[in-house]
Amino acid sequence: MSSQTINLNSELYDYLLSVSVRENPVLTQLREEMKNHPVGKMQISPEQGQFMALLLKLMGAKRVLEIGVFTGYSSTVMALSLPEDGKLIGCDTSKADTDIARKYWRRAGVEDKIELFLAPALDTLNSLMEQGQGETFDFCFIDADKSNYLNYYEKCLWLVRRGGLIAIDNVLWYGKVADGSINDNRTNKIREFNHFLKEDSRIDLSLIPMGDGLTLARKK
């Protein structure tokens, strides 16, 4: 037992990967390509992807909403965990990044499960709401511009079913949220968002120290 989460140094992190991560070869190829991408570090870690895939399988999820596709690691790993009739709706604004994602969706054989909307995510979410898709999603993953986290969250809370899950990435923001001397807009927005969720009675809440911090919010 331990009263505090263990700190992972490089050696222990490599051990964790070696004994737990079962990464699809297509995902490994994508990670390798992202090593040369200017902002490749924005991609989620393999253990986080595997954890999210496990959550989807435990939930029996069929409908997933992703806000912030980037180059497709998270959408690919989630789509691979969905049943044949599963569907992932992806929201992004970058054609260049999502062209990379499409390439790996095809390689992984999940392209037919994914519908991509290249538009501001709030516009797409509003459209889904107008189409009557409230409470039809099992799982939502938010990993986009931090200043809109609260707006995305409120839309997702309307779109996800009762008992469904909203996962939000980067909530520890490289440790900046705990440093009182850092007060840039994005850091403050994440701080405000974290405090808001702590007091939100509409959800059950857990913040997991995985990757850059992953919040899980279950809709009551």
PyMOL commands that set and color helices and strands:
alter all, ss='L'
color gray80, all
select helices_A, chain A and resi 10-20+25-34+40-42+46-59+73-81+95-108+111-113+121-130+146-159+173-178+185-198
alter helices_A, ss='H'
color red, helices_A
select strands_A, chain A and resi 63-67+87-92+114-118+137-142+160-169+203-208+214-219
alter strands_A, ss='S'
color yellow, strands_A
deselect
rebuild
show_as cartoon
